[in-house]
Amino acid sequence: MSSTITAMFDTRADAEAAKERLNASNVDADHIHVHDKSSAGYKEQGYSTHEDHGFWASVKNAFLPDEDRHTYEEGVRRGGAVLTADVDEDDVAQAVQVLEEAGSVDVDDRASQWRQSGWDYPTGASAATGASTFGGFGNRDTTDRDMVADGDLSDRATSAQEEVIPIVEEQLVVGKRDVDRGGVRVRSYITETPVHEQVRLRNERVNVERRTVGQPLTAADGDAFRERTIDMTATGEEAVVGKTARVVEEVVVSKTANDRVEQIDDTVRRTDVEVDRDEGENTDRGSTFGTSSDR
């Protein structure tokens, strides 16, 4: 059996983030929808009625008192968003916790703030219909709280009295959260180291000198009186500095994960009821002991 839970958020982005968290959790939830001004059925003026459901028409089981329903609609009108989801009854508590951690709005507190600032929602009219359900669509599990063992309904309508003892049962909800287990920071930086090297360089130089020669001109020197030009170039070496880079080492930063199972031991409480039947003098008139059952 499932229940429909409703939560309000200040922005659609917050509601979408809550939807993602709900999908990522272990909650058994279906038909998760986010409603805002862009949703079909949104009304800029007035509130939904039993004939005109507004954007609640897309919700499978929208059974809310009129005042609560209209408060959600006012939140949407003020720029907020409403999230609805069908949640398995066993997961309702966990689903509520997920939505609270996602930043859902306290609807009662927000409605009180709006009234203090001038919101004129007719609380008297809502009080008259506050116990009614927003009917006309969907199914609802009904509870017969006035069953009589052997009595007459017309007599019980005028004389029956009812006191209710709630049967409360706690459920253990175990979740997970991320904690900081320490880490490492690796940074790289540049250092400069002086390097000394030697290189042998070769330089040339052109020398011109005059030498005295006292010898007669020979036949081999017959063209001694022609013009001549001699070109000689001196060269030299200079140091050329270049750099090359190569990878000599790597620093690898990584992390590994392992799973462990932690045993959780705790206690949960439950209300138990002991019934002592007090037999009166006229036991043949029939009992008026009320019971309740879910159908």
Steps between C-alpha positions, in 0.01 A plus 500: 500500500632844412446850635531831319740744665513869415786746562549867410827666396592863445615443139449240231876439499479398868205272422681338206806443721276337762348282228846383399588421862176306540571301184856431619387378843374155592143629525233311305339803329299539179332785312740766629388832352601864545226763458554873451356786298580317176293195598168428334207624708692780678269784607635852541184601691282301736547147627414148390155363571338159500389569142815677374797305636769728356843340474391239759317322219832338400552358850378145549381537863470868595311457827580820690290732713393808307716735708816292452435462129442871455814580702707295255331683212585836658864386529507424127339836428783666696767331286543171685453142382312200636631143485261204523592132510328167561708323766467153644370527857810327635719772344297809593722594797817471293346695211400782737853507640650523149273793410572680828873466441445638148361824648122460488295787640307481829154563353328594827773747593500650151119538501521677837756744358278572201199572723707738710599685182140530379406174330121501525429131448152435653599280792142473623379346177795267490431387855151396393638281223843420644408141582369426152708335236567644159273247334397433146801298391731228626436227757529517872519237776214575739492419869179414686556640848143447631438129471256365762479138602121468550361853532253704301646775282223745583560458874879533458463822304367680806678332789833354381821650640842434358850537640797409290831355617753530219709191440846638432782290364854617435697384200876498481621706204863448408650733243844595375693823477844596374766592757851634452761228553802716418676548170815615327587810301769475233627812327775551246736795486809607298854519641810638327843340548823665373689279251869552398638356177823558295531513122815549288458768232729558197574850364694597185690826437642642174853635531670727246880559521773642275824303462824637335623281212830592328518271199495562123186443295512163325333368187235339717403844620431630150143607587607676817366829368135388467230614739376248756232489772505253791188449718529311826219472757552417867232291676426438864276283720258620765297305759138423421283407799188290458276301736307176465234369737409139573272328749709329766231405756123501564301567815162321491221600743213253528257362755338165558170414665389195692164405646442385854194384685430671831267338749241742643343406834230721646155479653163613369188566703141398439179577680316188619144510633351272765121476502317401818131445428272607788180293480195695618177366645311501171738311278228405251457854366797480271846652519583850379879440493641676190762340281681617189606317191661596171317389194 
